[in-house]
Every structure is written in structure tokens, then in C-alpha cells.
Amino acid sequence: MRVRRCLYPQFIWDKLPVSGATESILRLDHIQPVGKHHDTIELTNYRLGEDAVMIFDEWLRWLLYDDFAEDSLLLFFKKEMEKIERIFDI
């Protein structure tokens, strides 16, 4: 539950659009380069939308620099979650 509330910069909780998947945790602290060989990756028809790419970039900035832009949507979400936690004592 803490991962869903964006409490850790190295973890992103998500529901992947693949059959059989319920939920997943992406570990940004395990990012590795992908090789050039054609068998290294599997191309799918899925891609992140512009908003999702923006959030992902903000998340990487949080992980790598422990910093947020002033107008960060991720920072806004984290602050709102903190308010909710205080109200409901989560």
C-alpha cells in the first residue's frame, strides 16, 4: 500500500495492460541498459501517453536527484496523499 501512495522514489506501482497481469511494481533502482540484439526486447503495441511520460520523467528526477520541479504533478499528488493520510490517520 505504501508503494501505491508514492512513498518510495525507486518503486512505481502499476497495472500492466497484458493478459494475466493484475498489478506490478516497477523498480527504477534496477534499470539496466538494453542491448542492440533483436532478441533483447519484445516489441508490443503498447506505449506511454504524453502525460505518463511526463510523470515517469518526474519520478526519475525524484529518484536520481531527490528533487521535484515546482509544477510537478507527482509532487502535487504526494502532497495531497499526505493530507488524506493525516485526515484519515492512514
NORRAFEN-V458195 format. One record per helix or strand of 3 or more residues. SS is the DSSP state (h for helix, s for strand). FROM is the first residue (numbers start at 1). LEN is the number of residues. Records with the same first field share a line. If there is no record, write none. Layout:
SS: FROM-LEN, FROM-LEN
//
This chain:
s: 11-4, 24-4
h: 28-3, 50-16, 73-16
//
